[in-house]
Amino acid sequence: MIDDLRRDYRYGRVDLRRHTVPDNPWLAWALHLSHTMAEARGWSGIVHRTLDRNLVMLLAGYLDGERIRYSDYYPVLRDRMAGLKRVTEVLQSMGILLDDRPDTFEAWMTDKLADLHPGIRRDIHSWARALHEGGPRVRRRSEGTVRNYLYHVQAALTDWSQRYGHLREVTREDILAAVANRSGFARALTLAALRCLFSWAKREGLIFRNPTTGIKNGPCERRILQPLSEDDITHAVNAATTPHARLFVALAAINAARHGDIRAILLDDVDLGNRRITIAGRIRRIDDLTHQVLVEWLDYRRKRWPNTANPYLLVSQHSATGIQPVTQPWVGYLLRGLPATIEGLRIDRQLDEALACGGDPLHLAAVFDIDSSTAIRYATSARQLLQRPHEAKPPPSPGTRGSTLDDSPDEPVGSS
């Protein structure tokens, strides 16, 4: 493979309206892949022709053994707003892509650790990379977990960098001071991150003793869950002005579905004829309101993207040309800044049921398919709210949004 050949694709483009397709076997292969993908995914003619033009631009002068650098064609396609992701997918399928994109995690970590003392920064950088990549003695963590760990220890690391030049100088008193002003989950997460850091440093021989040894977290008091007000729910409903937003709100507020579970629903999971929908592997009956919102969304989806082959119930302008689910921020921004977010509506629905059933954790576990600790937390909050009726809204009457559901494990959430 020729890896050091650089090309400037801003010049020498081939206009397919005036010229024939260049005779290049690699280009012919790429156009065949483009045609196959377009047929399989139901692309419109515009999307298909745009991809073909980009492939002609990149492969008209392609040489055997050459690898096409991502950084060479990225600025051209970015300026033209023309199918960057689809071009990259075709080149990857052909095995001729040289992906030289910068590591976003490394760039983020470098920025976060910029203010630390060089000696501490070097060790923290090695620790975070070891967690992210895993190793013989380190269990691999997700990027989100590593970011969370760094977020909770950053204040302590910044303070230590003003006094120390190495982690071995950190004492037990420094650890206690770092968690002294924190409580609940913030304290637990900070201490867990510090334990992980210094346990790793001890195994690597960077420190002589672990300063977190023997420090107990103590009881973690959970706050009492509070129901949303009717005004909060009304604002959320009014903010959901599009079919997909209304579907998200209905599934969260009626079926207590999580954000990720809603995005993962497939078209095959929806059975309108029998009024059933499968969410997170659990079959639930569709109530009248959810049925109405589902029909509205499916009509919109069929008219907006009639040829899409995306198997997921929810699609967007970007995901309709592929086979991936919609991204997390796609709907989140609609309710951003409002008290009743998608997650808030889900929690309120489960708390509503806990209030209606008198705080029975077995009922909650059966209806919502949640684990025992979560069911006990909702039940405990409900009992405390029921003991202070002036602070909680009254339990809903039958037939309302939070009506009591049958406590049979097979009974779906949101039954009418």
C-alpha positions, -999 to 999 in steps of 0.1 A, spaced: 0 0 0 12 35 -8 6 55 24 26 86 18 9 98 -14 -11 130 -8 -38 142 -31 -57 175 -34 -92 167 -45 -103 203 -48 -90 204 -84 -94 181 -114 -129 169 -107 -148 149 -133 -182 163 -143 -204 133 -151 -228 155 -170 -202 162 -196 -177 133 -194 -180 96 -193 -171 76 -162 -133 70 -162 -122 34 -170 -108 23 -136 -115 -11 -121 -114 3 -86 -139 30 -95 -161 3 -111 -160 -17 -79 -169 14 -58 -198 23 -80 -211 -13 -77 -210 -10 -39 -227 23 -41 -255 8 -62 -259 -21 -39 -261 1 -8 -286 24 -25 -308 -6 -34 -306 -21 1 -311 11 21 -337 28 -1 -317 59 -9 -332 86 -30 -318 94 -64 -301 126 -51 -283 107 -23 -272 80 -47 -259 104 -74 -241 125 -49 -222 94 -36 -213 84 -72 -199 118 -80 -178 118 -48 -164 83 -56 -155 94 -92 -137 124 -77 -117 102 -54 -110 72 -76 -108 85 -111 -70 86 -108 -66 59 -82 -34 38 -84 -30 2 -73 -16 0 -38 -27 36 -29 -46 43 3 -69 73 4 -63 95 34 -94 107 53 -77 140 59 -73 146 21 -110 144 12 -126 154 44 -123 192 39 -136 189 3 -167 169 13 -173 189 44 -174 222 24 -198 206 -1 -220 190 26 -219 158 5 -222 124 21 -189 122 41 -201 92 61 -212 72 31 -180 78 12 -160 67 41 -181 35 45 -175 25 8 -137 31 11 -136 11 43 -154 -18 26 -129 -17 -2 -100 -17 22 -83 14 7 -90 39 35 -62 54 56 -81 67 86 -59 94 100 -86 111 120 -74 125 153 -84 106 185 -111 127 200 -107 111 234 -70 119 235 -76 155 225 -103 159 252 -80 144 278 -51 166 269 -73 196 273 -87 185 307 -52 178 321 -35 209 307 -35 228 341 -20 199 361 17 197 372 37 178 346 45 150 369 9 144 380 -4 150 344 19 123 330 6 97 355 -31 107 352 -28 105 314 -13 70 316 -40 59 341 -69 72 319 -54 56 288 -50 23 307 -87 24 317 -98 32 282 -78 6 265 -76 -21 292 -46 -44 298 -34 -75 316 -41 -60 350 -66 -34 342 -103 -40 332 -113 -20 302 -138 8 309 -160 27 285 -151 61 274 -180 75 294 -168 59 326 -133 73 321 -146 108 314 -168 105 346 -138 95 367 -117 124 354 -146 148 360 -149 138 397 -112 139 405 -103 170 385 -108 194 414 -86 174 437 -59 170 411 -59 207 404 -55 214 441 -27 189 445 -8 202 415 -4 235 433 14 218 461 28 186 448 48 173 418 40 136 420 11 114 432 34 97 458 32 129 478 -6 127 482 -16 117 518 -46 102 534 -55 136 547 -56 149 512 -80 122 502 -103 129 531 -102 166 523 -111 159 486 -143 141 496 -151 161 528 -174 186 510 -192 160 490 -221 138 499 -243 111 484 -234 98 450 -209 126 444 -188 115 473 -192 78 464 -181 84 428 -152 107 438 -139 81 462 -143 53 437 -123 72 411 -95 80 436 -94 43 447 -91 32 411 -64 58 405 -42 50 435 -47 12 432 -34 14 396 -5 36 407 4 11 434 4 -18 410 26 2 385 51 10 413 44 48 410 36 52 447 48 35 479 14 31 497 -22 36 487 -36 67 506 -72 55 500 -68 23 519 -92 21 549 -113 51 539 -150 41 540 -176 57 519 -203 57 546 -240 55 540 -253 71 509 -286 88 515 -309 89 486 -332 119 481 -369 114 481 -382 113 445 -407 141 438 -435 140 413 -436 165 385 -462 192 386 -490 194 361 -475 226 347 -442 208 341 -459 180 322 -480 205 303 -449 224 292 -433 192 280 -464 182 260 -466 216 244 -429 215 235 -434 182 217 -446 198 184 -433 171 160 -446 135 155 -414 119 167 -412 142 198 -448 133 207 -440 96 204 -410 100 227 -431 118 253 -459 93 251 -436 63 255 -418 79 284 -448 93 302 -472 64 298 -449 33 293 -420 46 315 -396 37 287 -360 48 288 -345 71 262 -321 44 249 -349 18 248 -371 40 228 -344 46 202 -338 8 200 -374 -1 191 -376 -18 158 -405 -16 133 -411 -53 139 -416 -46 176 -448 -27 169 -480 -47 164 -508 -22 159 -533 -48 150 -530 -66 184 -521 -33 201 -488 -46 214 -453 -31 214 -420 -46 226 -398 -23 246 -364 -36 260 -375 -71 253 -408 -68 272 -442 -70 255 -466 -42 265 -501 -34 255 -506 -1 236 -531 23 252 -553 46 231 -531 76 233 -499 58 224 -518 41 196 -529 74 182 -493 89 184 -478 58 169 -502 59 139 -494 96 134 -457 89 134 -458 59 111 -479 79 86 -453 107 87 -424 83 84 -440 66 54 -446 99 36 -412 115 46 -390 85 38 -410 60 17 -380 40 5 -358 39 37 -346 5 47 -338 15 83 -353 -12 106 -358 11 136 -391 27 144 -376 62 148 -356 76 120 -342 110 112 -329 128 81 -295 114 87 -304 78 99 -329 73 71 -301 66 46 -285 41 69 -294 12 92 -284 27 125 -307 41 153 -311 78 158 -286 95 180 -292 104 217 -293 142 212 -319 140 184 -349 145 207 -332 156 239 -328 192 227 -366 196 223 -371 194 261 -337 208 271 -341 234 299 -376 221 309 -382 204 343 -400 175 325 -373 159 304 -377 124 288 -360 109 319 -380 131 342 -413 118 326 -401 82 330 -394 87 366 -426 105 372 -446 77 356 -430 51 379 -435 73 410 -471 79 399 -477 41 399 -459 38 433 -483 64 448 -513 47 433 -504 12 446 -495 25 481 -457 19 478 -458 -18 470 -423 -27 456 -434 -61 443 -461 -44 422 -436 -20 408 -410 -47 400 -437 -67 382 -452 -39 362 -421 -20 351 -396 -50 351 -372 -32 374 -348 -47 399 -356 -49 436 -334 -21 448 -350 4 423 -385 -8 432 -377 -3 469 -364 32 462 -396 42 444 -418 25 471 -399 43 499 -403 76 482 -440 70 477 -446 60 513 -429 91 526 -449 113 502 -482 96 512 -474 103 548 -473 140 539 -502 145 515 -498 183 516 -465 179 498 -475 154 472 -501 154 445 -530 129 452 -529 95 437 -545 95 402 -580 82 397 -586 53 374 -585 61 337 -559 89 340 -523 90 328 -510 72 359 -538 48 366 -531 17 385 -519 -12 364 -525 -48 369 -497 -63 390 -494 -94 369 -458 -98 355 -473 -104 321 -494 -72 321 -478 -45 300 -472 -9 311 -497 17 299 -527 -6 296 -560 11 290 
